[in-house]
Amino acid sequence: MNKLPFQYVFREVEKLYEKQFDESNVKGIEAHCEFIVAFLHACGWTEEEFQRADFGFAPLDNPILSN
């Protein structure tokens, strides 16, 4: 499966992380985290690949980062 460009996925994940939860809503928080992981997978990324790209460990000339 092809990966969607990092910059696009990053922007969308940032939006997902902005969602506010009551701290007592543990099930809601867990479900939202699972949704974020499912979104990453649907975009062709694993959690590790996405984190590595986010922290700059992927080569800059990598086509997945250049779009």
DSSP file (Angstrom, degrees, kcal/mol; ACC not computed):
  #  RESIDUE AA STRUCTURE BP1 BP2  ACC     N-H-->O    O-->H-N    N-H-->O    O-->H-N    TCO  KAPPA ALPHA  PHI   PSI    X-CA   Y-CA   Z-CA
    1    1 A M              0   0    0      0, 0.0     2,-0.2     0, 0.0    42,-0.0   0.000 360.0 360.0 360.0 138.5    0.0    0.0    0.0
    2    2 A N        -     0   0    0      1,-0.1     2,-0.3    43,-0.0    43,-0.1  -0.518 360.0-122.6 -77.3 146.3    1.2    3.5   -0.8
    3    3 A K        -     0   0    0     -2,-0.2    41,-0.2    41,-0.1     3,-0.1  -0.692  18.5-123.9 -86.9 139.6    1.6    6.0    2.0
    4    4 A L        -     0   0    0     39,-2.7    39,-0.0    -2,-0.3     5,-0.0  -0.531  52.8 -76.8 -71.6 152.8   -0.2    9.3    1.9
    5    5 A P     >  -     0   0    0      0, 0.0     4,-2.2     0, 0.0     3,-0.4  -0.205  38.0-126.9 -56.6 139.5    2.2   12.2    2.2
    6    6 A F  H  > S+     0   0    0     58,-2.8     4,-3.4     1,-0.2     5,-0.2   0.898 106.1  55.9 -54.0 -46.9    3.5   12.8    5.7
    7    7 A Q  H  > S+     0   0    0     57,-0.2     4,-2.0     1,-0.2    -1,-0.2   0.882 109.4  46.4 -59.7 -39.5    2.6   16.5    5.8
    8    8 A Y  H  > S+     0   0    0     -3,-0.4     4,-2.0     2,-0.2    -1,-0.2   0.955 115.8  44.6 -65.0 -50.2   -1.1   15.7    5.0
    9    9 A V  H  X S+     0   0    0     -4,-2.2     4,-2.7     1,-0.2     5,-0.2   0.905 111.7  54.2 -63.2 -41.3   -1.3   12.9    7.6
   10   10 A F  H  X S+     0   0    0     -4,-3.4     4,-2.6    -5,-0.2    -1,-0.2   0.926 107.8  49.2 -58.6 -46.8    0.5   15.0   10.2
   11   11 A R  H  X S+     0   0    0     -4,-2.0     4,-1.8    -5,-0.2    -1,-0.2   0.914 113.5  46.5 -60.3 -42.8   -2.0   17.9    9.8
   12   12 A E  H  X S+     0   0    0     -4,-2.0     4,-2.0     2,-0.2    -1,-0.2   0.892 111.8  49.9 -68.8 -39.5   -4.9   15.5   10.2
   13   13 A V  H  X S+     0   0    0     -4,-2.7     4,-2.3     2,-0.2    -2,-0.2   0.906 107.6  55.0 -65.7 -40.4   -3.4   13.7   13.2
   14   14 A E  H  X S+     0   0    0     -4,-2.6     4,-0.9    -5,-0.2    -1,-0.2   0.915 107.5  50.0 -57.3 -42.9   -2.8   17.1   14.8
   15   15 A K  H >< S+     0   0    0     -4,-1.8     3,-0.7     1,-0.2     4,-0.4   0.904 109.3  51.5 -61.7 -41.2   -6.4   17.9   14.4
   16   16 A L  H >< S+     0   0    0     -4,-2.0     3,-1.2     1,-0.2    -1,-0.2   0.878 106.2  54.4 -64.4 -37.4   -7.4   14.6   16.0
   17   17 A Y  H 3< S+     0   0    0     -4,-2.3    -1,-0.2     1,-0.2    -2,-0.2   0.686  95.4  69.5 -70.5 -17.3   -5.2   15.3   19.0
   18   18 A E  T << S+     0   0    0     -4,-0.9    -1,-0.2    -3,-0.7    -2,-0.2   0.656  71.0 115.1 -74.6 -14.7   -6.9   18.6   19.6
   19   19 A K    <   -     0   0    0     -3,-1.2     2,-0.3    -4,-0.4    -3,-0.0  -0.346  63.0-136.8 -60.8 132.4  -10.1   16.8   20.7
   20   20 A Q        -     0   0    0     -2,-0.1     2,-0.3     0, 0.0    -1,-0.1  -0.718  22.7-175.5 -95.1 141.1  -10.9   17.5   24.3
   21   21 A F        -     0   0    0     -2,-0.3     2,-0.4     8,-0.0     5,-0.0  -0.960  32.9-111.0-131.9 149.6  -12.0   14.9   26.7
   22   22 A D    >   -     0   0    0     -2,-0.3     3,-2.5     1,-0.1     7,-0.2  -0.677  34.8-126.6 -71.6 133.2  -13.1   14.8   30.3
   23   23 A E  T 3  S+     0   0    0     -2,-0.4    -1,-0.1     1,-0.3     6,-0.1   0.743 108.4  60.2 -58.9 -22.8  -10.3   13.0   32.2
   24   24 A S  T 3  S+     0   0    0      1,-0.2     2,-1.6     2,-0.1    -1,-0.3   0.587  81.8  87.3 -80.6  -8.7  -12.8   10.5   33.6
   25   25 A N    <>  +     0   0    0     -3,-2.5     4,-2.2     1,-0.2    -1,-0.2  -0.447  48.6 154.6 -89.0  63.1  -13.9    9.4   30.1
   26   26 A V  H  > S+     0   0    0     -2,-1.6     4,-2.8     1,-0.2     5,-0.2   0.896  70.1  51.5 -60.5 -43.6  -11.2    6.7   29.9
   27   27 A K  H  > S+     0   0    0     -3,-0.3     4,-2.4     1,-0.2    -1,-0.2   0.892 110.3  49.6 -63.2 -38.6  -13.1    4.6   27.4
   28   28 A G  H  > S+     0   0    0      2,-0.2     4,-2.0     1,-0.2    -1,-0.2   0.894 111.9  47.9 -65.9 -40.0  -13.7    7.6   25.1
   29   29 A I  H  X S+     0   0    0     -4,-2.2     4,-2.4     2,-0.2    -2,-0.2   0.930 112.8  48.3 -65.9 -45.6  -10.0    8.5   25.3
   30   30 A E  H  X S+     0   0    0     -4,-2.8     4,-2.3     1,-0.2    -2,-0.2   0.909 111.7  49.8 -61.3 -42.7   -9.0    4.9   24.5
   31   31 A A  H  X S+     0   0    0     -4,-2.4     4,-1.9    -5,-0.2    -1,-0.2   0.885 110.6  50.2 -64.0 -38.4  -11.4    4.7   21.6
   32   32 A H  H  X S+     0   0    0     -4,-2.0     4,-2.2     2,-0.2    -2,-0.2   0.900 109.7  50.4 -68.1 -40.1  -10.1    8.0   20.2
   33   33 A C  H  X S+     0   0    0     -4,-2.4     4,-2.1     1,-0.2    -2,-0.2   0.904 110.1  50.5 -63.0 -40.9   -6.5    6.7   20.4
   34   34 A E  H  X S+     0   0    0     -4,-2.3     4,-2.4     1,-0.2    -1,-0.2   0.871 108.4  53.2 -64.3 -36.0   -7.5    3.5   18.6
   35   35 A F  H  X S+     0   0    0     -4,-1.9     4,-2.6     2,-0.2    -2,-0.2   0.909 107.3  51.2 -64.2 -42.0   -9.2    5.7   15.9
   36   36 A I  H  X S+     0   0    0     -4,-2.2     4,-2.4     2,-0.2    -2,-0.2   0.920 111.0  47.8 -62.4 -43.4   -6.0    7.7   15.4
   37   37 A V  H  X S+     0   0    0     -4,-2.1     4,-2.4     2,-0.2    -1,-0.2   0.919 111.8  49.8 -62.5 -43.7   -4.0    4.4   15.0
   38   38 A A  H  X S+     0   0    0     -4,-2.4     4,-2.5     1,-0.2    -2,-0.2   0.888 109.6  52.2 -62.3 -38.7   -6.6    3.1   12.5
   39   39 A F  H  X S+     0   0    0     -4,-2.6     4,-1.5     2,-0.2    -2,-0.2   0.933 109.0  49.4 -62.1 -46.7   -6.4    6.4   10.6
   40   40 A L  H  <>S+     0   0    0     -4,-2.4     5,-2.7     1,-0.2     3,-0.4   0.932 112.4  47.8 -57.6 -46.2   -2.6    6.1   10.4
   41   41 A H  H ><5S+     0   0    0     -4,-2.4     3,-1.6     1,-0.2    -1,-0.2   0.896 108.8  53.6 -62.9 -40.5   -2.9    2.5    9.1
   42   42 A A  H 3<5S+     0   0    0     -4,-2.5    -1,-0.2     1,-0.3    -2,-0.2   0.789 106.8  53.3 -64.7 -26.2   -5.5    3.6    6.6
   43   43 A C  T 3<5S-     0   0    0     -4,-1.5   -39,-2.7    -3,-0.4    -1,-0.3   0.414 125.9-103.3 -87.9   1.1   -3.1    6.2    5.3
   44   44 A G  T < 5S+     0   0    0     -3,-1.6     2,-0.3     1,-0.3    -3,-0.2   0.588  82.6 119.5  91.9  11.3   -0.4    3.5    4.9
   45   45 A W      < -     0   0    0     -5,-2.7    -1,-0.3    -6,-0.2     2,-0.2  -0.812  52.2-144.8-110.7 147.9    1.7    4.3    8.0
   46   46 A T     >  -     0   0    0     -2,-0.3     4,-2.3    -3,-0.1     5,-0.2  -0.654  34.3-110.2 -94.4 166.4    2.6    2.3   11.1
   47   47 A E  H  > S+     0   0    0     -2,-0.2     4,-2.5     1,-0.2     5,-0.2   0.920 119.3  49.7 -62.0 -42.5    2.8    4.1   14.4
   48   48 A E  H  > S+     0   0    0      2,-0.2     4,-2.7     1,-0.2     5,-0.2   0.928 110.3  48.9 -64.0 -46.0    6.6    3.7   14.4
   49   49 A E  H  > S+     0   0    0      1,-0.2     4,-2.4     2,-0.2    -1,-0.2   0.922 112.5  48.9 -59.1 -44.1    7.1    5.0   10.9
   50   50 A F  H  X S+     0   0    0     -4,-2.3     4,-2.6     2,-0.2    -1,-0.2   0.928 112.5  47.0 -64.0 -45.2    5.0    8.0   11.6
   51   51 A Q  H  X S+     0   0    0     -4,-2.5     4,-2.3     2,-0.2     6,-0.2   0.910 111.5  51.4 -63.3 -41.7    6.8    8.8   14.8
   52   52 A R  H  <>S+     0   0    0     -4,-2.7     5,-3.2     1,-0.2     6,-0.7   0.914 112.9  45.2 -62.1 -42.1   10.2    8.4   13.1
   53   53 A A  H ><5S+     0   0    0     -4,-2.4     3,-1.2     4,-0.2    -2,-0.2   0.907 111.5  53.3 -66.7 -40.8    9.1   10.8   10.3
   54   54 A D  H 3<5S+     0   0    0     -4,-2.6    -2,-0.2     1,-0.3    -1,-0.2   0.873 111.3  45.7 -61.8 -38.1    7.7   13.2   12.9
   55   55 A F  T 3<5S-     0   0    0     -4,-2.3    -1,-0.3    -5,-0.2    -2,-0.2   0.364 120.9-107.5 -89.9   5.7   11.0   13.3   14.8
   56   56 A G  T < 5S+     0   0    0     -3,-1.2    -3,-0.2    -4,-0.2    -2,-0.1   0.671  82.3 125.5  83.8  18.0   13.1   13.7   11.6
   57   57 A F      < +     0   0    0     -5,-3.2    -4,-0.2    -6,-0.2    -5,-0.1   0.616  51.8  86.0 -85.7 -11.6   14.5   10.2   11.5
   58   58 A A  S    S-     0   0    0     -6,-0.7     4,-0.0    -5,-0.1    -9,-0.0  -0.685  96.8 -97.2 -84.4 142.3   13.3    9.5    8.0
   59   59 A P    >   -     0   0    0      0, 0.0     3,-1.8     0, 0.0     6,-0.2  -0.297  26.4-129.5 -58.6 140.9   15.7   10.7    5.2
   60   60 A L  T 3  S+     0   0    0      1,-0.3     5,-0.1    -4,-0.1    -2,-0.0   0.788 107.9  56.8 -64.6 -27.6   14.6   14.2    3.9
   61   61 A D  T 3  S+     0   0    0      4,-0.1    -1,-0.3     3,-0.0     5,-0.1   0.391  77.8 122.7 -85.3   6.3   14.8   12.9    0.3
   62   62 A N    X>  -     0   0    0     -3,-1.8     3,-1.8     1,-0.1     4,-0.9  -0.520  65.2-136.9 -66.7 127.0   12.3   10.2    1.1
   63   63 A P  H 3> S+     0   0    0      0, 0.0     4,-0.5     0, 0.0    -1,-0.1   0.743 100.0  66.2 -61.3 -23.0    9.3   10.5   -1.3
   64   64 A I  H 34 S+     0   0    0      1,-0.2   -58,-2.8     2,-0.1   -57,-0.2   0.733 108.3  39.7 -71.0 -18.7    6.9    9.9    1.6
   65   65 A L  H <4 S+     0   0    0     -3,-1.8    -1,-0.2    -6,-0.2   -58,-0.2   0.622 101.3  72.1 -99.5 -16.5    8.0   13.2    3.2
   66   66 A S  H  <        0   0    0     -4,-0.9    -2,-0.1     1,-0.2    -1,-0.1   0.598 360.0 360.0 -84.0 -11.0    8.3   15.4    0.1
   67   67 A N     <        0   0    0     -4,-0.5    -1,-0.2    -3,-0.1    -2,-0.1   0.488 360.0 360.0 -85.5 360.0    4.7   15.9   -0.8
